[in-house]
Amino acid sequence: MFYLQKNSLNDLRLLVRFSEDEAASFGPPVTITHDEGYHVVNNDRVIQLSSGRLLAPAASTPDVEKVNHFVSHCYYSDDNGATWKNGKGHVDAEKRGAMEPEVIELNDGRIMMIIRTQLGYIGKSYSSDAGDTWSSMESLGVKSPEAPATLRRIPATGDLVLVWNNTFTEGAGHGGARTPLTAAISKDEGETWKTVGNLEPSPDHTYSYTSLTFVQNRAVLSYWESGETQSKLNCRFRSL
C-alpha cells in the first residue's frame, strides 16, 4: 500500500507498507522519498517492470508554495520495496514544470513517462536504463489542460490506452475545465493516438485522477467527479 504523508508545504513523502494477510494488517512504513522536499506521486502510479524493479514516478519541488516548479523522476527498488534509491536523471518543462508523471514499460524494453504540463499538451520522455535517466521532454501529440493522465496496456490486445481530459483553452485557468474524460488507443507504442470516445461528456462536471485496472474482460476505473460546487467532489466507480 503506497500512500503520501504531508507534513508541510516543503515536506511531502511517499511511503509504503506491506501486508502478508490480504490487507487485514500492514507492517511498518518504509519511506521511499527519503530526500528533502515536496514529492507528488499520484494515485495508481507505482509499477513493477518485467525485471522485477519497482518504479515510483514522482514530481518534486523544494517547496510547493515558495518554488512551485516541479521536475519529474523515479525512485526505484530492486529488492521488492525493502529499500529505495532516487534515479540519477529528471525531466523538466517550461512554466510550472513537469508534473504528476505516469510510467509504462514498452515492448522494446524502454520506459515511457507521460507528464502533466502547462503547455497545452501531455509531455513524454523515455528511459533506456529502467527509469534511472530520462530523455528531454517532448509532446505526446495529445492536447490537454494542466491535468493528470492515465496510461495502461490492454491485456487482451497489447495496445496502449490513454485516459485524459481532451480539451485545452489558451489563457484559461489550468488550461480549461477537466471535461470531457476521454479514452484513446495507440497501436504503435504511443507514437500515434486514435480517440475512442468520451467516458464522461458532461460540460457541467469535471473529472480527474483516474485509476485503471483490468479484471477479466472489463476495464475498471475510479476517479473524482465535481459535485454541485467545485469545492465538493464525488468518488466515481466505472466498470466497462
N, C-alpha and C positions, 0 to 999 in steps of 0.2 A: 504494500500500500504506500504509494507516493503521495506526499502532501506538503503544503507550504506552511511555514511558521513566520508570521510577520511580527517583528519586534519593534521596528521603527521605519521611518522613510529612507533610511540608509542601511537597513538590515532585514532582508527578506531571504529566507533559507529554504532549500528543498531537502526534505528528509524522507527516509524510507523505513518501514517496519515489515517484518516477515511473520507469516503465520504458518504453523505446521498442522493446524486443525481446522482447515476450511473456514478461516476468518472468525472462529469462535473466540480466539485470543491472539494477541500480537506481541512479538518480542520487543526489545528496547530499540529506540530510534538510532539510525545511522545517518549522520549528516553527510550530504552529497556535496553541497556548495560550501565547502569548508573555508574558502577565502572570503575576505570582507566585501560588502556591497549588497545591492538590491537585485536579487536574481529571480526573474519571472519565468516560471515554467508552467505552461498551460495544462489544463486537464487532458488526459488521454494522449500523452506525447512520448512517454518513455518506450523505447523499442528494444528488442533483442535481435542482433544480427545472426546470420547463419553460422558465424564463427562462435557464437555464444556471448560475445561482448554486449553489454548493456549500454545504450546511449540515452542520455538525458539532455535534450536540447534546451538551452537557456538563453534568455536575453538579459544582459546585465548592465547596470549603471552604478556609479558610486553612490548616488543619492537621487531618488526619483523626483524630489522637489527642487533641489538646487541645480542639478545637472540635467536630468530628464532626457538624456541621449543614450540610446541602447546599442550595444553590439551583441550579435548572436554567436553562439559557440556551443560546444558539447562537453559535458562531463561524461566519463566512461568508466566502466568497471569490467575487469576480466576475471573476477572471482565471484560471480553471481551476486554482486551487490554488497559484499563484505567491506570492500574499500573502493574509493573513487579518486580519479585524477581529473584535472581540468585540461582540456585539449590545448595544444600549442597555438592554434590559429583562431581567428574570429572573422565574422562578416560585418561590414559596416555599410551604411547608406546615408544619403543626404537627409537634411531636416532632422526629424526626431530619431533617425537611425534605423537599425534592423531589429525588428520586434517580433516577439511571440513565434519562434521558429517551430517547424514540424520537420521530421526527417523520415526518409524511407530508403530501403535498400533496393538498388536497381539490379536488373538481371546480369549486368556486366561487372557487378561487384562494387561499383561506386555507391556512395551515399548522396542522395539529393536532399537538400534543405529548401523548404519554401518559407517565405518571410513576409510578415506584415510590414508595410511601408506607408509613408505619406505621399508617395509619388504617383498614385493613380493606378498602380498595378501590383500584383503579387511578385515579389522577388524570388530568385532561386540562386543556389550556389551548389558546388559539387566538392566532395571529398574523395580522394583516391586512397586514403590511408585510414579507413574505418572511423572517420569522424575526428581525427586529430587536427588536420589542417584543412583549409577551405579556399576555393577559388573566389575571385571578386564577384560581387552580386551582379546579376543581370535580370532582365524581365522574364517571367514565366510565359508571357504572351497572353495574360488574362487580366482584364481591368478589374479593379477592386477599390473600395474605400479603405480607410485605415481600420482594418478589422482582421481577425484571425481566419485562417482557412484550414480545412482538414483534408488530409491526403491518405489514401489507402489503396491496397491492391485487392482486387476482387478475386477470391479464391477460385471461383468457377471458370473464369475466363483468363485470368492473369493480367487483365487490363488495370490501369490506374483509374481511380475515381477521385474527383475533387469536389468538395462541398464548401461553398463560399457565398458571399453576398455579391451578386452580379450587377454592380452599379458603380458609378463614380460621378460626382458632381464637383467640378472645379470650384474652389472657394468656399464650399460648404463645410461645416464642422465635421471633422473626421472624414471628409470626402464624400459625405452623403449618408443617408439613413441605412441601417443594416437590414435592408429588404430589397428584393426578394432573397430567399435562401435557395440556392440553385445547385444542381449537380452537373458535372461534365465528365466525359470519359476520354482517356488517352490510350491509344493502341500502340504508341511508339515511345513508351517510357518517358512521357512527359514533354516530348518535343512539340506536339500539337494537341489541341483540345477540341472536342465537339460537345456542345451543350446538349444535355439530355432533356432538361426541363426544370421547372421550379418545384421545390419541395414545399415551400411556403410563399405564396404570391402576394399576400395582403400588404397593401401600402400603408395600412393603419397600425401595423405592429412591426417590431424589429426582432431579429433572430441572430443568435451568436453563440460562440463557444461550444461547437458541436463535438460530440464524441461519436465514434462509429466502429462497430464490430460486426462480424458476420457469424450468424448462428444458423446452421443447416443451410437452407436456401434463402435466408432472409437477411436484409441489411437492418441492423438495429442501431438507432440513433437516440441521443439525448442532447438537449440544448436549452438555452433560455429564450423565452419569448416575453416581450414587454407587455405589461398589463394596461390598465386604463390610464395610468400615468407612467412616465418614463422612470420614476423612482421605484416602481413596483415590477418585479419580474416573476414569471411563472416558469416552472420546470416542465419541459415538454419531452415526451417519450414517443418515438415512432418506430414501428416495425413494418418494413416494406418488402 
